[in-house]
Amino acid sequence: MAVIELFRKSRGGKASGPKSDLRVYSTTESGGNRYSIGIRVSADVMKRMRWLVGDYVRASFDDTTMEWSLRRVADESGNRLSSQGRKTGGDGTVRFAVDADDLKRFGLAPHAGYDCALVSAGNDSACFKMC
């Protein structure tokens, strides 16, 4: 039998350790048979790219290189970055609805997620590689 040790990771309500440049995660939408892919862009990347909450963003995922590309668009062909109700922090989150069967294509399991690191940044686009 293995021993599993549990301990307090941080004091207070915030998680310790550095945040990733991009966090990709899945959540259940109301109804239960559809999911959302949430993409959280860190405050540092938002500042570097000069992106603001309210900007429209399109996302693409290359399943061979395991890279995400985000592109800010001038028209409303993307989804809007939001602050998810936070008054401070500077992170931007965008969500896209998908079917449960499609989660595997994005390297996700239900209610799971992973971190990505910024690889390159251009005028209105950024590329992130899965860590």
N, C-alpha and C positions, 0 to 999 in steps of 0.2 A: 504494500500500500504506500502511495506517495504522500508526502507532506506538502500541503499547499499553504504558504504563508500569506496572510492578509495584513496590510498595513495602510496607514493614512498617507496618501501621496502628497497632499498639500494642505495648508491651513487656509481656511476661508472657502469661498465659493468658486474660485477660479482654478482651472487646471494648470499644472506646472509644465514647464518645458516650452520650447519655441513652437510657434504655430507654423503650419506648412503654408506654402504660397497658394495652394489650391486644395480644397477638400471636396471630394465627390462622395455623395451618399444617397441612399434610397430611403424613402418614407412611403407609407401607405396613404393614399388619398381616401376621402370619405367614400364609403361604399365597399371598400375592401378588396376589389378585384383589379384596381388600377394603382400604379405607383407613380411617384414623382422622383426624378433624379434632381437632387439639389447640388448646386455648384457654388461653394463659398470662396470668393476671391479675397485674399488677405488685404488688410489696410495698406500694407507696404506696396503691394502690387497695384492696388487701386490708385495710390498716390503717384507711383512711377508712371503708370499709363495715363494719368490725368482723367480717369474715369470717375463718374459721380453716380450716386444712387439716383435712379430714374433713367439712366441711359439704357438703350435697347441693345441687347447682346444676342448673338447667334453662337451656338456651340457645335463643334463636330469632334468625333472621336475616331481615331485610326486604330483599329484593333490589331494590326500587325506590329506597329511600333509602340502601342499602348500610350499614345499621346492625345491630349485634349488641345483643341485650338478654340480660343474665344475671340470673337470679332465684334467690335462695336459697330452698329449700323445706324445710319441717319433716319431711315424709315422705320416703320413699326413692324418689320418682318421678323423681329426677334422678340424675346421676352425681356421684361424690364428688371434691372437690378434693384433689389430692395435691401433695406437695412434689417428686415425681419423684426421690426418693432423696437430695435435697440436705439437709444438716443445717442450713444457714443460708441466708439470702437472702430468705425471706418470700414469694416468689412462690407462687402456687397455679396448678396446671394441671389441667384437666379434659379428657377425651377422649371423643369420640363416634364410633362405627363407622358408616361410610357406604359405599355402592357407588362404584366408580370413576366411573360415569356421573354421579353426583350432585355431584361436586366443582365442576363449572362453575357450578352453581346458587348455590354459596357464594362465587363469585369466585376459586376456587382452581384451580391446576394441580397435577398430581402432584408431590410433594416441593417445594412452593413455599409461600410464606406472605406475609402483609402485616401492617402495624401499624394500630392503631386508637387514637383518642383518646377519653377520657371526655367525654361530652356532658352527661349528667345522672345523678344518683344519688339514690335514695330510701331507704326503710327497708331493704328486702331486695332491691332491684333496681338495676341500673345499665345505662346505655345508652352504646354506643360507636360512633363513626362512623369508617369506613375513611379512612385518611390518604391 
